[in-house]
């Protein structure tokens, strides 16, 4: 008579085995081309749907919310990575060399790597959606109350030991918050123009000036106040178009404006 599956398992020595998350790789997430094609199609369909309707006036709000879906998901994953990294740090502090402790450490590192891989994939989706927003509305997409960090060039989820993972995670966060390069501070306020043509001329002059600065400082990191309606918005859109790293520093910008007055 055939024994049941549970009886067969009971007869095996499985003491050295455990079930845990499989190591993640870039192949576990959507490819860049697939992300671009899918989001472009969704974006096109969304605005084709509202075009010519009463919702057309809300198109920019809808576009902003579309990008924000990926931003919020990436932010939650980033918080999960931080929590897992704290767990790794705590396990390292109490390391006793036992097999159980080592297994817990490996499991926690794998959990952090899974969360980090998802965070990077969601950040990529957000950046693709933000590029669509920029092309559609001519301004850089910005979150309401958080920062738009991009860790894409700072992947830390290689197969590393606990201490290396903690160090790599800390370095990735530092570099995301403070890109390498020469800081160039841009300060401006809000201006009013009598007509659209003068506003366009002013915007073109701002971009032309920033282009000249970039020619002289190729590794520049643009530092601005982050105002979503003033001259800072023009500078931020320029930086995104030119793929220039940028940092928002409202206090620095306000102080410079006061000095100019």
NORDA-V890537 format. One record per residue. N is the residue number from 0. RES is the residue in one letter. OMEGA is omega as a letter, one per 40 degrees, with the letter a starting at -180 (* if undefined). Layout:
BEGIN
n=N res=RES omega=OMEGA
n=N res=RES omega=OMEGA
END
This chain:
BEGIN
n=0 res=X omega=a
n=1 res=X omega=i
n=2 res=X omega=i
n=3 res=X omega=a
n=4 res=X omega=a
n=5 res=X omega=i
n=6 res=X omega=i
n=7 res=X omega=i
n=8 res=X omega=a
n=9 res=X omega=a
n=10 res=X omega=a
n=11 res=X omega=i
n=12 res=X omega=a
n=13 res=X omega=a
n=14 res=X omega=a
n=15 res=X omega=a
n=16 res=X omega=i
n=17 res=X omega=i
n=18 res=X omega=a
n=19 res=X omega=a
n=20 res=X omega=i
n=21 res=X omega=i
n=22 res=X omega=a
n=23 res=X omega=i
n=24 res=X omega=a
n=25 res=X omega=i
n=26 res=X omega=a
n=27 res=X omega=a
n=28 res=X omega=a
n=29 res=X omega=i
n=30 res=X omega=a
n=31 res=X omega=a
n=32 res=X omega=i
n=33 res=X omega=i
n=34 res=X omega=a
n=35 res=X omega=a
n=36 res=X omega=a
n=37 res=X omega=a
n=38 res=X omega=i
n=39 res=X omega=i
n=40 res=X omega=i
n=41 res=X omega=i
n=42 res=X omega=a
n=43 res=X omega=a
n=44 res=X omega=a
n=45 res=X omega=a
n=46 res=X omega=i
n=47 res=X omega=a
n=48 res=X omega=a
n=49 res=X omega=a
n=50 res=X omega=i
n=51 res=X omega=i
n=52 res=X omega=i
n=53 res=X omega=i
n=54 res=X omega=a
n=55 res=X omega=i
n=56 res=X omega=a
n=57 res=X omega=a
n=58 res=X omega=a
n=59 res=X omega=i
n=60 res=X omega=i
n=61 res=X omega=i
n=62 res=X omega=i
n=63 res=X omega=a
n=64 res=X omega=i
n=65 res=X omega=i
n=66 res=X omega=a
n=67 res=X omega=i
n=68 res=X omega=a
n=69 res=X omega=i
n=70 res=X omega=a
n=71 res=X omega=i
n=72 res=X omega=i
n=73 res=X omega=i
n=74 res=X omega=i
n=75 res=X omega=i
n=76 res=X omega=i
n=77 res=X omega=i
n=78 res=X omega=i
n=79 res=X omega=i
n=80 res=X omega=i
n=81 res=X omega=i
n=82 res=X omega=i
n=83 res=X omega=i
n=84 res=X omega=i
n=85 res=X omega=i
n=86 res=X omega=i
n=87 res=X omega=a
n=88 res=X omega=i
n=89 res=X omega=i
n=90 res=X omega=i
n=91 res=X omega=a
n=92 res=X omega=a
n=93 res=X omega=a
n=94 res=X omega=i
n=95 res=X omega=i
n=96 res=X omega=a
n=97 res=X omega=a
n=98 res=X omega=a
n=99 res=X omega=a
n=100 res=X omega=i
n=101 res=X omega=i
n=102 res=X omega=i
n=103 res=X omega=i
n=104 res=X omega=i
n=105 res=X omega=i
n=106 res=X omega=a
n=107 res=X omega=i
n=108 res=X omega=i
n=109 res=X omega=i
n=110 res=X omega=i
n=111 res=X omega=i
n=112 res=X omega=i
n=113 res=X omega=i
n=114 res=X omega=a
n=115 res=X omega=i
n=116 res=X omega=i
n=117 res=X omega=i
n=118 res=X omega=a
n=119 res=X omega=i
n=120 res=X omega=i
n=121 res=X omega=i
n=122 res=X omega=i
n=123 res=X omega=i
n=124 res=X omega=i
n=125 res=X omega=a
n=126 res=X omega=i
n=127 res=X omega=i
n=128 res=X omega=i
n=129 res=X omega=i
n=130 res=X omega=i
n=131 res=X omega=i
n=132 res=X omega=i
n=133 res=X omega=a
n=134 res=X omega=a
n=135 res=X omega=a
n=136 res=X omega=i
n=137 res=X omega=i
n=138 res=X omega=a
n=139 res=X omega=i
n=140 res=X omega=i
n=141 res=X omega=i
n=142 res=X omega=a
n=143 res=X omega=a
n=144 res=X omega=i
n=145 res=X omega=a
n=146 res=X omega=i
n=147 res=X omega=i
n=148 res=X omega=i
n=149 res=X omega=a
n=150 res=X omega=a
n=151 res=X omega=a
n=152 res=X omega=a
n=153 res=X omega=a
n=154 res=X omega=a
n=155 res=X omega=a
n=156 res=X omega=i
n=157 res=X omega=i
n=158 res=X omega=a
n=159 res=X omega=i
n=160 res=X omega=a
n=161 res=X omega=a
n=162 res=X omega=i
n=163 res=X omega=i
n=164 res=X omega=a
n=165 res=X omega=i
n=166 res=X omega=a
n=167 res=X omega=i
n=168 res=X omega=i
n=169 res=X omega=i
n=170 res=X omega=i
n=171 res=X omega=i
n=172 res=X omega=i
n=173 res=X omega=a
n=174 res=X omega=i
n=175 res=X omega=a
n=176 res=X omega=a
n=177 res=X omega=a
n=178 res=X omega=i
n=179 res=X omega=i
n=180 res=X omega=a
n=181 res=X omega=a
n=182 res=X omega=i
n=183 res=X omega=a
n=184 res=X omega=i
n=185 res=X omega=a
n=186 res=X omega=i
n=187 res=X omega=i
n=188 res=X omega=i
n=189 res=X omega=a
n=190 res=X omega=i
n=191 res=X omega=a
n=192 res=X omega=a
n=193 res=X omega=a
n=194 res=X omega=a
n=195 res=X omega=a
n=196 res=X omega=i
n=197 res=X omega=i
n=198 res=X omega=i
n=199 res=X omega=i
n=200 res=X omega=i
n=201 res=X omega=a
n=202 res=X omega=i
n=203 res=X omega=i
n=204 res=X omega=i
n=205 res=X omega=i
n=206 res=X omega=i
n=207 res=X omega=i
n=208 res=X omega=i
n=209 res=X omega=i
n=210 res=X omega=i
n=211 res=X omega=i
n=212 res=X omega=i
n=213 res=X omega=i
n=214 res=X omega=a
n=215 res=X omega=a
n=216 res=X omega=a
n=217 res=X omega=a
n=218 res=X omega=a
n=219 res=X omega=i
n=220 res=X omega=a
n=221 res=X omega=i
n=222 res=X omega=a
n=223 res=X omega=a
n=224 res=X omega=i
n=225 res=X omega=i
n=226 res=X omega=a
n=227 res=X omega=a
n=228 res=X omega=a
n=229 res=X omega=a
n=230 res=X omega=i
n=231 res=X omega=i
n=232 res=X omega=i
n=233 res=X omega=a
n=234 res=X omega=i
n=235 res=X omega=i
n=236 res=X omega=i
n=237 res=X omega=a
n=238 res=X omega=a
n=239 res=X omega=i
n=240 res=X omega=a
n=241 res=X omega=a
n=242 res=X omega=i
n=243 res=X omega=i
n=244 res=X omega=a
n=245 res=X omega=i
n=246 res=X omega=i
n=247 res=X omega=i
n=248 res=X omega=a
n=249 res=X omega=a
n=250 res=X omega=i
n=251 res=X omega=a
n=252 res=X omega=a
n=253 res=X omega=i
n=254 res=X omega=i
n=255 res=X omega=i
n=256 res=X omega=i
n=257 res=X omega=i
n=258 res=X omega=a
n=259 res=X omega=i
n=260 res=X omega=*
END
